[in-house]
Amino acid sequence: MGGLSVEQSGYLLDTVTAPAAVGARGVLSFRVLNPDGAPLTEYAVDHEKDLHLIVVRSDGTQFRHVHPTRDRDGTWSTPWTWEAAGSYRVYADFRTSDGGEPVDVTLTRTVEVPGPYTPAVVAVKSSTTVDGYEAAVTGALQAGVASKLTISVTKDGSPVTALQPYLGAFGHLVALRVGDLAYLHVHPEGDTPAAGQTAGPEVVFIAEAPTAGRYLLFFDFQADGQVRTAALTVDAAAVGSADSGTGAGHGADH
């Protein structure tokens, strides 16, 4: 489990700079420092990108997954506007080959955006609709073991069989533990798609939740040339519990 600290394996997420108010246009920028304290400039490609920037509010809303650009000095930046006030977690997820074997690293900092807001209630939600596409998750997420989660995509009641590759797969999944927003690495099943290949309606992921509890799932998928994000929520059961076979199959909240 990552995404709980500004530092991991000697790598440090330096200060995050961002617009100071809701609605203000600006730039979100940061650097990653290597174990020697210098800006990191050597990255290994992971899911087709050098770095994945994940931003989410503490209540699990306002999720964004973007890919900033890096300058010669190692500063990452992307255009940015906050859409709502609140406390946000900013994650830098990357793989580095700096000076040795590749290392997977997820660093995080908190950014406060001033203003009133009411935190959302995080309820189980096994299906959701975005732009007419319905995404539904099935499978039993169990703590401490590798679990298979299947996300099916339909539109107007029909299976979507023309999902397009995105980040080296037919879908990308970010999982965060409700409460501390620990970052769970989730891996898609199957081979890397060939150029022009399509698939669907199901995308299968293997996840390992370290503890029982509630997890936010953010499923990025591409159809008709546009990437969309479906937000889902499932419970992970303790192995051997009465609910260990129904972690993502009940309690749908459309």
Secondary structure, 3 states (H helix, E strand, C coil): CECCCCEECCEEECCCECCCCCCCEEEEEEEEECCCCCECCCCECECCECEEEEEEECCCCCCEEECCEECCCCEEEEEEECCCCEEEEEEEEEEECCCCCCEEEEEEEEEEECCCCCCCCCCCECEEEECCEEEEEECCCEECCEEEEEEEEEECCEECCCEECECCECCEEEEEECCCCCEECEEECCCCCCCCCCECCEEEEEEEECCCEEEEEEEEEEECCEEEEEEEEEEEECCCCCCCCCCCCCCCCC
